[in-house]
Amino acid sequence: MNQDPNNLVSAQPAQLLPTIEASIGVALGDDYYPYGNIWSQYFTQSAVASQYKTIDQYLQVNADFNYAWMHLYQNALINDQLMITNSRGNTALVQYLAIGYVLKAYGLQLATDAFGDIPMNQALQGTANKNPAYDPQATVYDTIFSLLEQGKALMNNSDPHNPGATDLIFQGNMNNWIAFANTLELRAYLRLTQVDAAKAKAGVQALYASNPSFLTTNAQISYTATGGNQNPFYIKEVALGQTVNLAASGTVVNAFVRNNDPRQFAVFDTIPGTVDTVIYLPQGAYASFTNKVCSTPAALVAGNPQDPNSALAPLFLISAAESYFLQAEAVARGWATGSASSLFTQGIQASFGADGIPAAAAAYLNYAPDAQFPAAPADEIKAIITQKYYAMCGSQGFEAWTEWRRTGYPSFFVPSAANGGRTYPLRFLYPQSELTGNLNYPGTVAETTPVWWDK
């Protein structure tokens, strides 16, 4: 009679895995979503609302990031560590263990790319250590590489003990998980290009020496219209009263227009009465265009709470387009074999496919200035990252902002009109919950301070 069936005292990996993946989805697809998409200048604060003014103003406080930290540490990573612990030594749970290593690497990168140094070696111990010390970002990255290698070594698509439907991302397809791990490892090594090029090169070359597979499909979480199972950003926006808080930013729209890029109509809604035009606000200029009705993020990217189809917008952990662009960069740097130009083209095609307009890619590749692969090697990285930026519009805003911090591309960002003289943000602030709850809190680091790999 003292056993509560609704509150388990222990959890099996089959129960933990979907919880981990859903929590990562909430962190990336809700907590990180407005910051990434506004700071990468896909969206800006709408002139007819006020929810995200402080993001356009570069005016954050520690408490703004409490939920991002909580969803990563208290929901995703702590349960991931529990799944790893509960899976070790059990031959029937090897594939859960393998996925656990890879998801832990993904969660750690998500945390460290946003916050810099983070608790890691002493973290995830529950009440055994309530005050974990912070590890340097370089150490976190070394752990990311180690976790990915451990995970890949265990992955076996023929293992009869398959996670199946408990896996929200690949439904237990371990071949896809291997490709995901390789793609994530390539992303992580390329993150080091400005801070430790020798290590990045050696890591990429070692990865390619293993004859790796990379993602050719989107690594995503799909959502439904059922309450509680909708896209997490859509859920939050509906909870705020179905107010359309975000508008199309002139920064990305003008770039789309320069290239006559039809993807703009996939990621932004047009205004009734206008023809083939996305109505935008200059970044942060909401105060100068009071009550101007602008195009909103389309249902494809979950930005419009008034459109029920936004509830179905998928969450991309890594997209197929990103995978191709990562490979193109590795080849362009001379660290991998292949055709950078061909991979660049495949990245564009994958992006058009994800936006639901695959047939439009062929013409775009012929006429768009930014779709022409440069003849000069020095310009190849710029072209690759710029196209990656277009591909991530609205769906991978945090990664686009992160790549801008790493490379400086695209080169057409503008200061927010609302910034009040404040400098462009380069990291998230440590949350208030760490300041008040962790005796090893390292002190607030200004959001204008670059993270370790941002040189």
C-alpha positions as CSV (number, residue, x, y, z in Angstrom):
1,M,0.0,0.0,0.0
2,N,3.0,2.3,0.4
3,Q,4.1,1.8,-3.3
4,D,3.2,4.8,-5.5
5,P,2.8,3.5,-9.1
6,N,3.1,7.1,-10.4
7,N,6.5,7.8,-8.8
8,L,9.1,5.2,-9.6
9,V,12.0,4.6,-7.2
10,S,14.2,3.4,-10.1
11,A,14.0,3.7,-13.9
12,Q,15.1,1.4,-16.7
13,P,17.0,2.6,-19.8
14,A,13.8,2.1,-21.9
15,Q,12.1,4.7,-19.7
16,L,15.1,7.0,-19.5
17,L,16.0,7.2,-23.2
18,P,12.9,9.1,-24.4
19,T,13.1,11.4,-21.3
20,I,16.7,12.3,-22.2
21,E,15.9,13.0,-25.8
22,A,12.8,15.0,-25.0
23,S,14.7,17.1,-22.5
24,I,17.4,17.9,-25.0
25,G,14.6,18.8,-27.4
26,V,13.1,21.2,-24.8
27,A,16.5,22.8,-24.1
28,L,17.5,23.3,-27.7
29,G,14.0,23.8,-29.2
30,D,12.7,26.1,-26.5
31,D,15.3,27.6,-24.1
32,Y,18.0,28.1,-26.7
33,Y,15.5,28.9,-29.6
34,P,14.8,32.6,-29.3
35,Y,18.5,33.5,-28.4
36,G,19.9,31.5,-31.3
37,N,17.4,32.7,-33.8
38,I,17.5,36.4,-32.8
39,W,21.3,36.5,-32.3
40,S,21.8,34.8,-35.7
41,Q,19.5,37.5,-37.1
42,Y,16.9,35.2,-38.5
43,F,14.2,36.7,-36.3
44,T,13.7,40.0,-34.4
45,Q,11.3,41.2,-31.8
46,S,7.9,41.9,-33.4
47,A,6.7,45.5,-33.4
48,V,3.3,44.4,-32.0
49,A,4.6,42.4,-29.0
50,S,7.3,42.6,-26.3
51,Q,8.4,39.2,-25.2
52,Y,11.9,39.1,-26.5
53,K,13.0,42.8,-26.5
54,T,15.8,42.2,-24.0
55,I,17.4,39.6,-26.4
56,D,17.5,42.2,-29.2
57,Q,18.8,44.7,-26.7
58,Y,21.6,42.3,-25.6
59,L,20.4,42.9,-22.1
60,Q,20.4,39.5,-20.3
61,V,20.5,38.6,-16.6
62,N,21.6,35.3,-15.0
63,A,18.1,34.2,-14.3
64,D,17.2,34.2,-18.0
65,F,19.2,31.0,-18.4
66,N,17.9,29.0,-15.4
67,Y,15.7,26.8,-17.6
68,A,18.3,26.1,-20.2
69,W,20.7,24.9,-17.5
70,M,18.0,23.0,-15.7
71,H,16.7,21.1,-18.8
72,L,20.2,20.1,-19.7
73,Y,21.6,19.2,-16.3
74,Q,18.6,18.2,-14.1
75,N,16.6,16.5,-16.9
76,A,18.8,15.4,-19.8
77,L,22.4,14.8,-18.5
78,I,21.5,13.5,-15.1
79,N,19.2,10.9,-16.6
80,D,21.7,10.1,-19.3
81,Q,24.3,9.4,-16.7
82,L,21.8,7.2,-14.9
83,M,21.1,5.3,-18.1
84,I,24.8,4.8,-18.7
85,T,25.2,3.5,-15.1
86,N,22.2,1.2,-15.3
87,S,23.2,-0.2,-18.7
88,R,26.8,-1.1,-18.0
89,G,27.5,-4.8,-17.6
90,N,24.2,-5.9,-19.1
91,T,24.5,-7.4,-22.6
92,A,20.8,-6.7,-23.3
93,L,21.4,-3.0,-22.8
94,V,24.5,-2.4,-24.8
95,Q,22.8,-0.2,-27.4
96,Y,21.3,1.9,-24.7
97,L,24.8,2.4,-23.3
98,A,26.1,3.3,-26.7
99,I,23.4,5.9,-27.3
100,G,23.9,7.2,-23.8
101,Y,27.6,8.0,-24.5
102,V,26.7,9.8,-27.7
103,L,23.8,11.8,-26.2
104,K,26.0,12.8,-23.3
105,A,28.6,14.1,-25.7
106,Y,25.8,16.0,-27.5
107,G,24.5,17.5,-24.3
108,L,27.9,18.5,-23.0
109,Q,28.7,20.3,-26.3
110,L,25.3,22.0,-26.2
111,A,26.1,23.2,-22.6
112,T,29.8,24.2,-23.1
113,D,29.2,26.0,-26.5
114,A,26.6,28.2,-24.7
115,F,28.2,28.7,-21.3
116,G,32.0,28.0,-21.7
117,D,33.5,26.2,-18.7
118,I,30.9,23.9,-17.1
119,P,30.6,21.3,-14.3
120,M,31.5,17.9,-15.7
121,N,33.8,15.5,-13.9
122,Q,32.2,16.2,-10.5
123,A,28.7,16.8,-11.9
124,L,25.7,14.4,-12.3
125,Q,26.2,12.8,-8.9
126,G,23.0,13.9,-7.3
127,T,23.2,14.5,-3.6
128,A,26.7,12.9,-3.5
129,N,28.1,16.2,-4.8
130,K,25.9,19.3,-4.7
131,N,28.8,21.6,-5.5
132,P,30.6,20.3,-8.6
133,A,33.7,22.2,-9.8
134,Y,33.8,23.7,-13.2
135,D,36.0,22.0,-15.9
136,P,37.8,24.0,-18.6
137,Q,36.1,24.0,-22.0
138,A,39.2,22.3,-23.5
139,T,38.7,19.4,-21.1
140,V,35.0,19.1,-21.9
141,Y,35.9,18.8,-25.6
142,D,38.4,16.1,-24.9
143,T,35.6,14.2,-23.0
144,I,33.2,14.7,-25.9
145,F,35.7,13.1,-28.3
146,S,36.2,10.2,-25.8
147,L,32.5,9.6,-25.3
148,L,31.8,9.5,-29.0
149,E,34.5,6.9,-29.6
150,Q,33.2,4.8,-26.7
151,G,29.7,5.0,-28.1
152,K,30.6,4.1,-31.7
153,A,32.6,1.1,-30.5
154,L,29.5,-0.4,-29.0
155,M,27.0,0.3,-31.7
156,N,25.6,-2.7,-33.6
157,N,22.6,-2.5,-35.8
158,S,22.2,-6.3,-35.7
159,D,21.9,-6.4,-31.9
160,P,18.5,-8.0,-31.2
161,H,18.2,-5.9,-28.0
162,N,17.3,-2.8,-30.0
163,P,15.8,0.4,-28.4
164,G,13.2,0.6,-31.1
165,A,10.3,3.0,-30.5
166,T,11.8,4.2,-27.1
167,D,14.3,6.1,-29.3
168,L,12.6,9.3,-30.4
169,I,15.4,10.2,-32.8
170,F,16.2,7.2,-34.9
171,Q,13.8,4.5,-33.6
172,G,16.7,2.3,-32.7
173,N,18.5,2.4,-36.1
174,M,22.1,2.0,-35.0
175,N,23.5,2.7,-38.4
176,N,21.9,6.1,-38.2
177,W,23.3,6.5,-34.7
178,I,26.8,5.7,-36.0
179,A,26.5,8.3,-38.7
180,F,25.2,10.8,-36.1
181,A,28.2,10.1,-33.8
182,N,30.6,10.6,-36.7
183,T,28.9,13.8,-37.8
184,L,28.9,15.2,-34.3
185,E,32.6,14.3,-33.9
186,L,33.4,16.1,-37.2
187,R,31.4,19.1,-35.9
188,A,33.3,19.1,-32.7
189,Y,36.7,18.9,-34.3
190,L,35.9,21.7,-36.7
191,R,34.9,23.8,-33.7
192,L,38.6,23.9,-32.8
193,T,39.8,25.4,-36.1
194,Q,40.6,28.8,-34.6
195,V,41.9,27.7,-31.2
196,D,43.9,24.5,-32.0
197,A,44.1,23.9,-35.8
198,A,46.7,21.1,-35.4
199,K,44.4,19.1,-33.1
200,A,41.4,19.8,-35.3
201,K,43.3,18.6,-38.4
202,A,44.6,15.5,-36.7
203,G,41.2,14.6,-35.3
204,V,39.5,15.0,-38.7
205,Q,42.1,13.0,-40.4
206,A,41.8,10.2,-37.8
207,L,38.1,10.2,-38.2
208,Y,38.3,9.9,-42.0
209,A,40.9,7.1,-41.7
210,S,38.1,5.0,-40.1
211,N,36.0,5.2,-43.3
212,P,33.1,6.9,-41.5
213,S,29.5,7.2,-42.5
214,F,27.9,10.6,-42.1
215,L,24.3,11.7,-41.8
216,T,22.3,11.8,-45.0
217,T,19.0,12.3,-43.2
218,N,18.0,14.7,-40.5
219,A,18.6,13.7,-36.9
220,Q,15.4,15.1,-35.5
221,I,12.6,14.7,-32.9
222,S,9.2,14.7,-34.5
223,Y,6.2,16.1,-32.7
224,T,2.4,15.6,-32.8
225,A,-0.7,17.7,-32.3
226,T,-1.4,15.9,-29.0
227,G,-1.2,18.1,-25.9
228,G,2.2,17.9,-24.3
229,N,3.8,16.2,-27.4
230,Q,3.9,19.4,-29.6
231,N,7.0,21.3,-30.6
232,P,8.3,22.8,-27.3
233,F,8.6,26.4,-28.6
234,Y,5.1,26.3,-29.9
235,I,3.9,25.1,-26.5
236,K,5.5,28.0,-24.8
237,E,4.2,30.6,-27.3
238,V,0.7,29.3,-26.9
239,A,1.0,29.5,-23.1
240,L,2.0,33.2,-23.6
241,G,-1.4,33.9,-25.1
242,Q,-0.8,33.0,-28.7
243,T,0.9,36.3,-29.3
244,V,3.1,36.4,-32.3
245,N,6.3,37.7,-30.7
246,L,8.8,37.2,-33.5
247,A,9.1,38.8,-36.9
248,A,11.3,38.2,-39.9
249,S,14.7,40.0,-39.7
250,G,15.8,42.2,-42.5
251,T,19.3,40.7,-42.2
252,V,18.4,37.2,-43.5
253,V,15.5,38.3,-45.7
254,N,17.7,40.8,-47.6
255,A,20.2,38.0,-48.2
256,F,17.5,35.7,-49.4
257,V,16.2,38.5,-51.8
258,R,19.7,39.1,-53.1
259,N,19.8,35.5,-54.2
260,N,16.1,35.2,-55.2
261,D,16.0,32.4,-52.7
262,P,12.6,30.6,-52.5
263,R,13.5,29.2,-49.1
264,Q,12.4,32.5,-47.6
265,F,8.7,31.6,-48.4
266,A,9.2,28.2,-46.6
267,V,10.5,29.7,-43.4
268,F,8.5,32.9,-43.3
269,D,4.8,33.5,-43.8
270,T,3.7,36.2,-46.3
271,I,1.2,38.9,-45.3
272,P,-2.3,38.6,-46.9
273,G,-2.5,41.1,-49.8
274,T,1.2,41.0,-50.6
275,V,2.6,38.9,-53.4
276,D,5.8,36.9,-53.1
277,T,7.1,39.3,-50.5
278,V,8.4,38.7,-46.9
279,I,7.7,41.8,-44.9
280,Y,10.5,42.3,-42.4
281,L,11.9,44.5,-39.6
282,P,15.5,45.7,-39.5
283,Q,17.2,43.8,-36.7
284,G,16.0,45.3,-33.3
285,A,14.1,48.2,-35.0
286,Y,10.7,47.4,-33.3
287,A,10.6,50.8,-31.6
288,S,10.8,52.7,-35.0
289,F,8.1,50.7,-36.7
290,T,5.3,50.7,-34.1
291,N,2.5,48.3,-34.9
292,K,4.0,47.3,-38.3
293,V,2.7,43.9,-39.2
294,C,5.5,41.8,-40.4
295,S,6.0,38.2,-41.7
296,T,6.3,35.7,-38.9
297,P,8.2,32.5,-38.7
298,A,6.3,29.8,-40.6
299,A,4.9,26.6,-39.2
300,L,7.9,24.8,-40.6
301,V,10.0,26.3,-37.9
302,A,7.4,26.5,-35.1
303,G,7.5,30.3,-34.7
304,N,3.8,31.1,-35.1
305,P,1.6,30.1,-32.1
306,Q,-1.5,31.1,-34.1
307,D,-0.9,28.3,-36.7
308,P,-1.6,24.8,-35.2
309,N,0.8,23.3,-37.8
310,S,3.6,24.9,-35.8
311,A,3.0,22.2,-33.2
312,L,4.3,19.7,-35.7
313,A,7.6,21.4,-36.5
314,P,10.5,19.0,-36.0
315,L,13.5,19.7,-33.8
316,F,16.8,19.2,-35.7
317,L,19.7,18.0,-33.5
318,I,21.9,17.8,-36.7
319,S,20.4,18.3,-40.1
320,A,21.5,16.4,-43.3
321,A,22.4,19.8,-44.8
322,E,24.7,20.6,-41.9
323,S,26.3,17.2,-42.3
324,Y,27.2,17.9,-46.0
325,F,28.5,21.4,-45.2
326,L,30.7,20.0,-42.4
327,Q,32.1,17.5,-44.8
328,A,32.6,20.2,-47.4
329,E,34.6,22.3,-44.9
330,A,36.8,19.4,-44.0
331,V,37.6,18.8,-47.6
332,A,38.1,22.5,-48.3
333,R,40.6,22.7,-45.5
334,G,42.6,19.9,-47.1
335,W,42.0,17.6,-44.1
336,A,39.7,15.1,-45.9
337,T,39.3,13.5,-49.3
338,G,36.3,14.2,-51.5
339,S,34.8,17.1,-53.6
340,A,34.1,20.2,-51.5
341,S,32.1,21.6,-54.5
342,S,29.9,18.4,-54.7
343,L,29.3,18.3,-50.9
344,F,28.4,22.0,-51.0
345,T,25.8,21.3,-53.7
346,Q,24.4,18.4,-51.7
347,G,24.1,20.6,-48.6
348,I,22.0,23.1,-50.6
349,Q,19.9,20.3,-52.0
350,A,19.3,18.8,-48.6
351,S,18.3,22.2,-47.3
352,F,15.7,22.7,-50.0
353,G,14.4,19.2,-49.3
354,A,14.0,19.9,-45.6
355,D,12.1,23.1,-46.5
356,G,9.7,21.1,-48.7
357,I,10.8,22.5,-52.1
358,P,13.4,20.0,-53.4
359,A,12.6,20.7,-57.1
360,A,13.6,24.4,-56.7
361,A,17.2,23.6,-55.8
362,A,18.3,23.0,-59.4
363,A,17.4,26.4,-60.7
364,Y,18.8,28.1,-57.6
365,L,22.1,26.4,-58.0
366,N,22.3,27.9,-61.5
367,Y,21.4,31.5,-60.8
368,A,22.0,32.4,-57.1
369,P,25.3,34.3,-56.5
370,D,25.9,32.7,-53.1
371,A,25.3,29.2,-54.6
372,Q,28.3,29.4,-56.9
373,F,31.2,27.6,-55.4
374,P,34.3,29.8,-55.5
375,A,37.3,29.1,-57.6
376,A,39.7,30.6,-55.0
377,P,40.3,28.2,-52.0
378,A,40.4,31.2,-49.6
379,D,36.8,31.9,-50.4
380,E,35.5,28.4,-50.0
381,I,35.0,28.4,-46.3
382,K,33.1,31.6,-46.5
383,A,30.8,30.2,-49.1
384,I,30.2,27.0,-47.2
385,I,29.4,28.6,-43.9
386,T,27.2,31.2,-45.6
387,Q,25.1,28.5,-47.3
388,K,25.0,26.6,-44.0
389,Y,23.6,29.8,-42.4
390,Y,20.8,29.9,-45.0
391,A,20.0,26.2,-44.5
392,M,19.7,26.7,-40.7
393,C,17.2,29.6,-40.9
394,G,14.7,29.2,-38.0
395,S,15.5,25.5,-37.5
396,Q,19.0,25.6,-36.1
397,G,19.5,29.1,-34.9
398,F,21.8,28.3,-32.0
399,E,24.1,26.4,-34.2
400,A,24.1,29.2,-36.8
401,W,25.0,31.7,-34.1
402,T,27.7,29.4,-32.8
403,E,29.2,29.0,-36.3
404,W,29.2,32.8,-36.7
405,R,31.1,33.0,-33.4
406,R,33.6,30.5,-34.7
407,T,34.1,31.8,-38.3
408,G,32.8,35.3,-38.5
409,Y,30.5,34.2,-41.3
410,P,28.1,35.3,-42.6
411,S,29.8,38.6,-42.9
412,F,26.6,40.7,-43.2
413,F,25.3,40.8,-39.6
414,V,24.4,44.3,-38.4
415,P,24.2,45.7,-34.9
416,S,20.7,45.5,-33.4
417,A,19.0,48.8,-33.5
418,A,17.9,48.2,-29.9
419,N,21.3,47.4,-28.4
420,G,21.8,50.7,-26.6
421,G,25.5,50.7,-27.3
422,R,26.0,47.2,-25.8
423,T,28.3,44.8,-27.5
424,Y,27.2,41.7,-29.4
425,P,26.7,38.7,-27.1
426,L,29.1,35.8,-27.4
427,R,27.9,33.4,-24.7
428,F,25.0,32.7,-22.3
429,L,25.4,33.9,-18.7
430,Y,25.7,31.3,-16.0
431,P,22.2,30.8,-14.5
432,Q,21.1,32.3,-11.2
433,S,20.6,28.8,-9.9
434,E,24.3,28.2,-10.0
435,L,25.2,31.5,-8.4
436,T,22.9,30.7,-5.4
437,G,23.2,26.9,-5.3
438,N,26.8,25.9,-6.2
439,L,29.6,26.8,-3.8
440,N,32.1,26.3,-6.7
441,Y,30.3,28.9,-8.9
442,P,33.2,30.6,-10.7
443,G,31.7,34.0,-10.9
444,T,29.6,35.6,-13.6
445,V,31.4,35.8,-16.9
446,A,30.2,38.7,-19.1
447,E,28.2,37.7,-22.2
448,T,30.7,39.7,-24.3
449,T,33.6,37.4,-23.3
450,P,34.3,34.8,-26.0
451,V,34.2,31.1,-25.2
452,W,37.5,29.2,-25.5
453,W,37.3,28.2,-29.1
454,D,36.0,31.6,-30.3
455,K,39.2,33.3,-31.5
